[in-house]
Amino acid sequence: MPDAGDDTAIAEPLRYAERLTVVVADRCGGAIEGAYLHGSAALGGWSPERSDVDILFVVADDIAGAAVTAAASLLSAPDAD
C-alpha cells in the first residue's frame, strides 16, 4: 500500500479526476461548483491494482435536467474516463 505521506500515491487518481471533471463540467454546461477526490485516493491508500477513484461533484442549484441527464449518461458509461 502506498505511504499516505507520498504525493505520488495520489498522482494517477488525481490526474484521472481532473480529466473527468473537465468532461463532466462540459456536459453540465459549467454548472459544476466543485469536484472533490475522496476515498482511498484522498486518504493515501489508493492502489492501481484494486482501487477505484471516488469523486464527489457539487453542482449549482439551478442545474438543468438535461445537464443532469448528460452527466449521468457519461458517468454510467463503461469507459467513463
TORNU-134404 format. One record per residue: residue number from 1; x, y, z of N, C-alpha, C, O in turn; residue in three letters. Coordinates in steps of 0.2 Angstrom, whole numbers, plus 5000, padded with zeros to 4 digits. Layout:
NODE   nr  n_xx  n_yy  n_zz  ca_xx  ca_yy  ca_zz  c_xx  c_yy  c_zz  o_xx  o_yy  o_zz  rest
NODE  NUM     X     Y     Z      X      Y      Z     X     Y     Z     X     Y     Z   ALA
...
END
This chain:
NODE   nr  n_xx  n_yy  n_zz  ca_xx  ca_yy  ca_zz  c_xx  c_yy  c_zz  o_xx  o_yy  o_zz  rest
NODE    1  5004  4994  5000   5000   5000   5000  5004  5006  5000  5009  5006  5004   MET
NODE    2  5003  5011  4996   5007   5017   4996  5007  5021  5002  5002  5021  5006   PRO
NODE    3  5012  5024  5004   5013   5028   5010  5008  5034  5010  5009  5038  5005   ASP
NODE    4  5004  5036  5015   5000   5041   5015  5003  5048  5014  5001  5053  5012   ALA
NODE    5  5010  5048  5016   5014   5054   5015  5017  5055  5008  5020  5060  5007   GLY
NODE    6  5016  5050  5004   5019   5050   4997  5015  5053  4992  5009  5050  4991   ASP
NODE    7  5016  5059  4990   5012   5063   4985  5011  5059  4979  5006  5060  4975   ASP
NODE    8  5016  5054  4977   5015   5050   4971  5009  5045  4972  5006  5043  4967   THR
NODE    9  5007  5044  4978   5002   5039   4979  4995  5041  4976  4991  5037  4975   ALA
NODE   10  4994  5048  4975   4988   5050   4973  4989  5054  4966  4984  5056  4963   ILE
NODE   11  4994  5053  4963   4996   5057   4956  4991  5054  4951  4988  5058  4947   ALA
NODE   12  4991  5047  4950   4987   5044   4945  4979  5046  4946  4976  5048  4941   GLU
NODE   13  4976  5044  4952   4969   5046   4953  4968  5053  4952  4962  5055  4950   PRO
NODE   14  4972  5057  4954   4971   5065   4954  4971  5067  4946  4967  5071  4944   LEU
NODE   15  4975  5064  4942   4975   5066   4935  4969  5063  4932  4966  5067  4928   ARG
NODE   16  4966  5057  4934   4960   5055   4931  4954  5059  4933  4950  5061  4929   TYR
NODE   17  4954  5061  4940   4949   5065   4942  4949  5072  4939  4943  5075  4937   ALA
NODE   18  4955  5075  4938   4955   5081   4934  4952  5081  4927  4948  5085  4925   GLU
NODE   19  4954  5075  4923   4951   5074   4917  4944  5073  4917  4940  5076  4913   ARG
NODE   20  4941  5069  4921   4934   5068   4921  4930  5074  4923  4925  5075  4921   LEU
NODE   21  4933  5078  4928   4930   5084   4930  4929  5089  4924  4924  5092  4923   THR
NODE   22  4934  5090  4920   4933   5094   4914  4928  5092  4909  4924  5096  4907   VAL
NODE   23  4927  5085  4908   4922   5082   4904  4915  5083  4907  4910  5085  4904   VAL
NODE   24  4914  5082  4913   4908   5082   4917  4906  5090  4917  4900  5091  4916   VAL
NODE   25  4910  5094  4918   4909   5101   4918  4906  5103  4911  4901  5107  4911   ALA
NODE   26  4909  5101  4906   4907   5102   4899  4900  5100  4898  4896  5103  4895   ASP
NODE   27  4899  5094  4900   4892   5091   4899  4887  5094  4903  4881  5094  4901   ARG
NODE   28  4889  5097  4909   4884   5101   4913  4883  5108  4912  4880  5112  4915   CYS
NODE   29  4886  5110  4906   4886   5117   4904  4889  5122  4909  4887  5127  4910   GLY
NODE   30  4894  5120  4913   4898   5124   4918  4894  5124  4924  4896  5129  4929   GLY
NODE   31  4889  5120  4926   4886   5120   4932  4890  5117  4938  4887  5117  4944   ALA
NODE   32  4896  5114  4937   4900   5111   4942  4902  5117  4947  4906  5122  4945   ILE
NODE   33  4901  5116  4953   4903   5121   4958  4910  5119  4961  4914  5123  4964   GLU
NODE   34  4910  5112  4961   4917   5109   4964  4917  5102  4963  4912  5098  4962   GLY
NODE   35  4923  5099  4963   4924   5092   4962  4929  5090  4968  4934  5093  4969   ALA
NODE   36  4927  5085  4972   4932   5083   4977  4934  5075  4977  4929  5071  4976   TYR
NODE   37  4940  5074  4977   4943   5067   4977  4942  5065  4984  4944  5068  4989   LEU
NODE   38  4939  5059  4985   4939   5056   4992  4940  5049  4992  4942  5046  4986   HIS
NODE   39  4939  5045  4997   4940   5038   4997  4948  5037  4998  4951  5041  5001   GLY
NODE   40  4950  5031  4996   4956   5029   4996  4962  5033  4993  4967  5034  4996   SER
NODE   41  4960  5036  4988   4965   5041   4984  4966  5047  4989  4972  5049  4989   ALA
NODE   42  4961  5050  4992   4962   5056   4996  4965  5054  5003  4969  5058  5006   ALA
NODE   43  4964  5048  5005   4967   5046   5011  4974  5042  5011  4977  5041  5016   LEU
NODE   44  4976  5042  5004   4983   5039   5003  4983  5031  5003  4989  5029  5003   GLY
NODE   45  4978  5028  5002   4978   5021   5002  4976  5018  4995  4975  5012  4994   GLY
NODE   46  4976  5022  4990   4974   5020   4983  4979  5015  4980  4985  5017  4981   TRP
NODE   47  4977  5010  4977   4981   5005   4974  4979  5004  4967  4973  5002  4966   SER
NODE   48  4983  5005  4962   4981   5004   4955  4978  4997  4953  4974  4996  4949   PRO
NODE   49  4980  4992  4957   4978   4985   4956  4971  4984  4959  4967  4979  4957   GLU
NODE   50  4968  4988  4964   4962   4986   4967  4958  4992  4969  4952  4991  4971   ARG
NODE   51  4960  4998  4968   4956   5003   4970  4952  5007  4964  4954  5007  4958   SER
NODE   52  4946  5010  4965   4943   5014   4961  4945  5021  4963  4948  5022  4968   ASP
NODE   53  4942  5026  4959   4943   5033   4961  4936  5036  4962  4932  5036  4958   VAL
NODE   54  4935  5038  4968   4929   5041   4971  4930  5049  4970  4934  5052  4973   ASP
NODE   55  4925  5052  4967   4924   5059   4966  4917  5061  4968  4912  5058  4965   ILE
NODE   56  4917  5067  4971   4910   5070   4973  4910  5076  4969  4914  5081  4970   LEU
NODE   57  4905  5077  4965   4903   5083   4961  4898  5087  4964  4893  5084  4966   PHE
NODE   58  4899  5093  4965   4894   5098   4968  4892  5102  4962  4896  5105  4959   VAL
NODE   59  4885  5103  4961   4883   5107   4956  4878  5112  4958  4876  5112  4964   VAL
NODE   60  4877  5117  4954   4873   5123   4956  4866  5121  4957  4864  5116  4954   ALA
NODE   61  4862  5124  4961   4855   5123   4962  4851  5123  4956  4846  5119  4956   ASP
NODE   62  4853  5127  4952   4848   5128   4946  4851  5124  4940  4849  5126  4934   ASP
NODE   63  4854  5119  4941   4856   5114   4935  4850  5112  4931  4845  5110  4934   ILE
NODE   64  4851  5112  4925   4845   5110   4920  4845  5102  4920  4850  5099  4921   ALA
NODE   65  4839  5100  4920   4838   5092   4919  4842  5089  4914  4844  5084  4915   GLY
NODE   66  4842  5092  4908   4846   5090   4903  4853  5089  4904  4857  5084  4902   ALA
NODE   67  4856  5094  4908   4863   5093   4910  4864  5087  4915  4869  5084  4915   ALA
NODE   68  4859  5086  4919   4860   5080   4924  4860  5074  4920  4863  5069  4921   VAL
NODE   69  4855  5074  4915   4855   5068   4911  4861  5066  4907  4863  5061  4907   THR
NODE   70  4864  5072  4904   4870   5071   4901  4876  5069  4905  4880  5064  4903   ALA
NODE   71  4876  5071  4911   4882   5069   4916  4881  5062  4918  4885  5058  4918   ALA
NODE   72  4874  5060  4919   4873   5053   4921  4875  5048  4916  4877  5043  4917   ALA
NODE   73  4873  5050  4910   4875   5046   4904  4882  5045  4903  4884  5039  4902   SER
NODE   74  4886  5050  4904   4893   5050   4904  4896  5045  4909  4900  5041  4908   LEU
NODE   75  4894  5047  4915   4896   5043   4921  4894  5036  4922  4897  5032  4925   LEU
NODE   76  4889  5034  4919   4886   5027   4919  4889  5023  4913  4888  5017  4913   SER
NODE   77  4893  5026  4908   4896   5023   4903  4902  5018  4905  4905  5020  4910   ALA
NODE   78  4902  5012  4903   4908   5008   4905  4915  5010  4905  4919  5009  4909   PRO
NODE   79  4916  5015  4900   4923   5018   4899  4922  5025  4901  4924  5029  4897   ASP
NODE   80  4920  5027  4907   4919   5034   4908  4925  5038  4910  4925  5043  4914   ALA
NODE   81  4930  5037  4907   4936   5041   4908  4938  5044  4901  4943  5048  4901   ASP
END
